[in-house]
Amino acid sequence: MTSDSPDVPPSATTIEAVDPRLRERRIGTGLAWLGTWSWRWVGVALAIAVLGWLVGMVWSALFPVLLALIVASVLAPAVGFLVRRVKLPRAAAAGLVVIGTLVVVGGVIAGFAPSVAGQGDRIASDAAQGLEKLEDWAVERELVTEKQVTDALSEGRERLQNSAGSIANGLLSGVNTITSGLVTLLLTLVLTFLFLKDGHRFRPWAARMTGPRVGGHVDAVLDQMWTTLGGFVRAQALVSLIDAVLIGIALAVIGVPLVLPLAVLTFFGGFVPIIGAVLAGAIAVLVALVSVGFKGALILLVVILVVQQLEGNVLHPWLQSRAMQLHAGVVILAVTLGSTLFGIAGAFLAVPLTAVAAVVLRYLSALADPAPPPAVVDGPPPGPAQAVDPAAPGSPAPDASSE
């Protein structure tokens, strides 16, 4: 068949050769699309920047609210148990749970704080000596030059010293006085009590305020967010406790003298996923290198790697549902951004808030997805020329209204 045949459609090149203006229209349409989406992304970036500025302005008030929400999500099951089983009023149950938690946490801190605080300087000194031993070992084997190691260590120390102020500010929610820190703690406790006492009324109120069309979605999203937040924090605390116990046992068996403070450091480091566990494990290995030598440090390193693999491949999938899982890259970026903006407080809050945001995105994605296609059955569907026998098994009953 020749190209003059009417059955062969003309190519785009032929059309553009006949009318060159079509090429200009295509380029103009593409540039208009690119410009439109570029301005949209600029608007999104500006909105994020404004939101970050607002969060920074109200951070001293927002930080206790976020802490209270996290603590309340963890303690809510205990309040529900006292209300349902013991038949206590919700206010009394909330007060009893908050006071009991304060007594337990205060007792643990009072028991561990003297020994941990007294050995903190020794941990720092041993970690520094461990770094020097690693430097000598690497230089002796000509893996790196002494100047490269010295420059890297001095740069790391300089960055740590420069960030010390921001870390302290983040830990105290941007407040530089102990009095303000105590006020923040007191406000967190009061908000936790109020959330436990009246939090069950918020979801119905939010559903009523948003109207009948949106209220159901708001109620469902808030329920998933609350469940995700509480489950994430409880599971993370249990995982951190298991890591601290296992690594503490390894430290005791190897003969490292600073077992208790290193185990406590491992426990709190577990609340900053991935980064916190790596830093706590590195400090434990450096202390072991000084205390028991290279062989003991190598054994401890193997134990820490095994425990972290157990945590990542067994404990987290078992204690947390797949819907709560976040990719390791997302966790690292969230922790890095949170610690950069708000110090230790931001690093601690980054992962729970990211998990809650992921719940919202998953819900919106589920709403945006089209309905699933109907199930595929064997054989072609009946067409206009293929009649369906009403007497055949499985055929739909005739509609009486059409008769």
Buried (B, 14 or more C-beta within 10 A) or exposed (E): EEEEEEEEEEEEEEEBEEEEEEBEEEEEEEEEEEEEEEEEEEEEEEEEEEEEEEEEEEBBEBBBBBBBBBBBBBBBEBBBEBBEEEEBEBBBBBBBBBEEBEEEEEEEEEEBEEEBEEBEEBBEEBBEBBBBBBBEEBBEEEEEEEEEBEEEBEEEEEEEEEBEEBBBBBBBBBBEEEEBBEBBBEBBBEBBBBBBBEBBEEBEEBBEEBEEEEBEBBBEBBEBBBBBBBBBBBBBBBBBBBBBBBBBEBBEEBEBBBBBBBBBBBBBBBBBBBBBBBBBBBBBBBBBBBBBEEEBBEBBBEBBEEBBEBBBEEBBEEBBEEEBBBEEEBBBEBBBBBBBBBBBBBBBBBBBBBBBEBBBEBBEEEEEEEEEEEEEEEEEEEEEEEEEEEEEEEEEEEEEEEE
